[in-house]
Amino acid sequence: MVLPKEILDDTIVVQAPGLIAADMDGETVMLNIEKGTYFGLDGIGSRIWELIEKPHTVRMVVVGLLKEYDVEEKTCQDDVLTFLNQLFAQGLIQID
């Protein structure tokens, strides 16, 4: 199966295995042991990270955020897609 180069609304996303993540005052810090790199996520990024602990479509993530935050749907969708594409480029998530 060839993976898409870009995550779209119907793409299923999930946290990549092999990462150690910890909550630090509402923000998530992740360590990729294989690569020896770490990443920090702000509050909303941390919430997205929680939502993709189990496989979800991008659309499901957006719907979940719309229930919790006062944001325009298009803005939320665009921001989530951008964020997830960045995580994917860093090897932090897997897509189906």
Backbone as numpy.savetxt, mean C-alpha at the origin, in Angstrom:
# Nx Ny Nz CAx CAy CAz Cx Cy Cz
2.82 -15.88 -15.85 1.98 -14.69 -15.85 2.86 -13.45 -15.85
2.59 -12.53 -16.74 3.33 -11.28 -16.82 2.65 -10.25 -15.90
3.43 -9.67 -15.00 2.87 -8.67 -14.10 2.76 -7.33 -14.80
1.69 -6.60 -14.53 1.56 -5.28 -15.14 2.63 -4.35 -14.62
2.98 -3.36 -15.42 3.98 -2.39 -15.01 3.37 -1.30 -14.14
2.06 -1.25 -14.12 1.37 -0.23 -13.35 0.19 -0.86 -12.64
-0.04 -0.42 -11.42 -1.17 -0.89 -10.65 -2.39 -0.09 -11.06
-3.50 -0.79 -11.29 -4.74 -0.16 -11.72 -5.83 -0.40 -10.67
-7.00 0.17 -10.89 -8.10 0.12 -9.94 -8.52 -1.31 -9.57
-8.45 -2.25 -10.52 -8.89 -3.62 -10.25 -7.73 -4.57 -9.90
-6.53 -4.04 -9.74 -5.37 -4.85 -9.37 -5.50 -5.29 -7.91
-5.18 -6.55 -7.65 -5.17 -7.05 -6.27 -3.77 -6.83 -5.71
-3.70 -6.19 -4.54 -2.42 -5.88 -3.91 -2.36 -6.49 -2.51
-1.16 -6.84 -2.07 -0.95 -7.39 -0.73 0.48 -7.08 -0.30
0.69 -6.99 1.00 2.03 -6.75 1.52 2.97 -7.86 1.04
4.18 -7.51 0.70 5.18 -8.50 0.31 5.65 -9.26 1.54
5.95 -10.54 1.39 6.47 -11.30 2.54 7.91 -10.88 2.83
8.37 -11.19 4.02 9.77 -10.94 4.37 10.06 -9.55 4.88
9.02 -8.77 5.18 9.22 -7.44 5.72 8.88 -7.45 7.20
9.64 -6.70 7.96 9.33 -6.50 9.36 8.76 -5.09 9.48
7.56 -4.99 10.07 6.91 -3.69 10.20 6.54 -3.46 11.66
6.67 -2.21 12.08 6.31 -1.84 13.46 5.61 -0.50 13.44
4.65 -0.34 14.35 3.94 0.91 14.51 4.70 1.79 15.49
4.93 3.04 15.08 5.60 4.00 15.95 4.79 5.28 15.97
3.95 5.42 16.99 3.12 6.61 17.16 2.25 6.91 15.93
1.58 5.88 15.41 0.66 6.07 14.29 1.32 6.02 12.93
2.62 5.85 12.89 3.33 5.70 11.63 3.95 4.31 11.58
4.13 3.79 10.39 4.68 2.46 10.23 6.11 2.55 9.72
6.99 1.79 10.36 8.37 1.67 9.92 8.56 0.23 9.47
9.11 0.06 8.25 9.29 -1.28 7.69 10.76 -1.51 7.38
11.19 -2.74 7.59 12.55 -3.14 7.28 12.51 -4.31 6.31
13.21 -4.15 5.21 13.37 -5.24 4.24 14.72 -5.88 4.55
14.70 -7.02 5.20 15.93 -7.67 5.65 16.79 -8.09 4.47
16.17 -8.61 3.41 16.93 -9.07 2.24 17.72 -7.94 1.60
17.12 -6.76 1.50 17.77 -5.63 0.83 18.51 -4.73 1.80
18.24 -4.89 3.10 18.88 -4.04 4.08 18.41 -2.59 4.03
17.15 -2.39 3.66 16.61 -1.04 3.55 15.41 -0.89 4.48
15.15 0.34 4.88 13.96 0.58 5.68 13.16 1.71 5.07
11.87 1.70 5.41 10.93 2.67 4.86 10.01 3.13 5.98
9.59 4.38 5.90 8.63 4.91 6.86 7.37 5.37 6.15
6.23 5.09 6.77 4.94 5.48 6.20 4.23 6.41 7.18
3.65 7.49 6.65 2.88 8.41 7.50 1.56 7.76 7.89
0.70 8.51 8.55 -0.56 7.97 9.06 -1.44 7.34 8.01
-1.68 8.02 6.89 -2.54 7.46 5.85 -1.84 6.31 5.13
-0.55 6.47 4.88 0.21 5.37 4.29 0.17 4.14 5.18
0.25 4.37 6.49 0.16 3.26 7.44 -1.21 2.59 7.39
-2.25 3.38 7.22 -3.60 2.81 7.13 -3.75 1.97 5.87
-3.21 2.46 4.75 -3.24 1.67 3.51 -2.49 0.36 3.73
-1.34 0.43 4.40 -0.54 -0.76 4.69 -1.36 -1.78 5.49
-2.11 -1.29 6.47 -2.98 -2.18 7.25 -4.04 -2.81 6.37
-4.62 -2.03 5.48 -5.70 -2.53 4.62 -5.22 -3.61 3.65
-3.94 -3.59 3.29 -3.44 -4.59 2.34 -2.66 -5.71 3.04
-2.92 -5.86 4.34 -2.32 -7.00 5.04 -2.80 -8.30 4.40
-4.06 -8.30 3.95 -4.63 -9.40 3.18 -4.92 -8.85 1.78
-4.94 -9.71 0.76 -5.16 -9.23 -0.60 -6.47 -8.46 -0.76
-6.37 -7.28 -1.37 -7.52 -6.43 -1.68 -7.30 -5.79 -3.04
-8.39 -5.49 -3.72 -8.24 -4.70 -4.94 -7.98 -3.26 -4.52
-7.40 -2.51 -5.41 -7.17 -1.08 -5.15 -8.51 -0.41 -4.85
-9.53 -0.79 -5.60 -10.86 -0.20 -5.40 -11.35 -0.43 -3.97
-11.12 -1.62 -3.42 -11.53 -1.92 -2.04 -10.78 -1.03 -1.04
-9.51 -0.79 -1.31 -8.71 0.08 -0.44 -9.28 1.50 -0.48
-9.58 1.99 -1.69 -10.13 3.34 -1.84 -11.47 3.45 -1.10
-12.34 2.47 -1.27 -13.64 2.49 -0.59 -13.45 2.53 0.93
-12.51 1.75 1.44 -12.23 1.76 2.87 -11.77 3.12 3.36
-10.90 3.76 2.60 -10.40 5.09 2.98 -11.49 6.15 2.90
-12.36 6.04 1.91 -13.45 7.01 1.77 -14.39 6.98 2.97
-14.51 5.82 3.60 -15.35 5.69 4.79 -14.71 6.36 6.02
-13.38 6.46 5.99 -12.65 6.95 7.16 -12.18 8.40 7.04
-11.99 8.87 5.82 -11.41 10.21 5.61 -12.33 11.06 4.75
-12.30 12.35 5.00 -13.07 13.31 4.21 -12.22 13.74 3.02
-12.39 13.03 1.91 -11.59 13.27 0.72 -12.45 12.98 -0.51
-12.17 13.71 -1.58 -12.87 13.45 -2.85 -12.44 12.08 -3.38
-13.38 11.35 -3.95 -13.10 10.00 -4.43 -11.98 9.98 -5.47
-12.01 10.88 -6.43 -10.99 10.91 -7.49 -9.61 11.20 -6.91
-9.54 12.14 -5.97 -8.26 12.46 -5.33 -7.74 11.25 -4.57
-8.62 10.60 -3.82 -8.23 9.42 -3.06 -7.72 8.32 -3.99
-8.46 8.06 -5.05 -8.06 7.01 -5.99 -6.70 7.33 -6.61
-6.51 8.55 -7.06 -5.23 8.94 -7.68 -4.08 8.80 -6.69
-4.30 9.26 -5.45 -3.25 9.20 -4.43 -2.91 7.76 -4.05
-3.94 6.93 -3.92 -3.71 5.52 -3.57 -2.95 4.81 -4.69
-3.34 5.05 -5.94 -2.64 4.43 -7.07 -1.17 4.86 -7.11
-0.92 6.13 -6.92 0.46 6.63 -6.91 1.26 5.98 -5.79
0.69 5.95 -4.60 1.35 5.37 -3.44 1.65 3.89 -3.63
0.66 3.12 -4.10 0.86 1.69 -4.29 1.87 1.40 -5.40
1.88 2.21 -6.44 2.89 2.03 -7.49 4.29 2.28 -6.93
4.42 3.23 -6.02 5.72 3.49 -5.38 6.13 2.31 -4.51
5.19 1.77 -3.74 5.50 0.60 -2.92 5.90 -0.58 -3.78
5.19 -0.77 -4.90 5.50 -1.88 -5.79 6.90 -1.72 -6.38
7.25 -0.51 -6.77 8.57 -0.25 -7.36 9.69 -0.55 -6.36
9.38 -0.43 -5.06 10.37 -0.70 -4.02 10.33 -2.18 -3.55
9.43 -2.97 -4.14 9.32 -4.38 -3.77 8.61 -4.62 -2.44
7.81 -3.64 -2.00 7.15 -3.75 -0.70 5.77 -4.41 -0.77
5.21 -4.49 -1.98 3.93 -5.17 -2.15 4.00 -6.12 -3.33
3.08 -7.05 -3.35 2.92 -7.95 -4.48 1.58 -7.66 -5.13
1.50 -7.93 -6.42 0.24 -7.70 -7.15 -0.15 -8.96 -7.91
-1.47 -9.11 -8.07 -2.02 -10.23 -8.84 -2.85 -9.69 -9.96
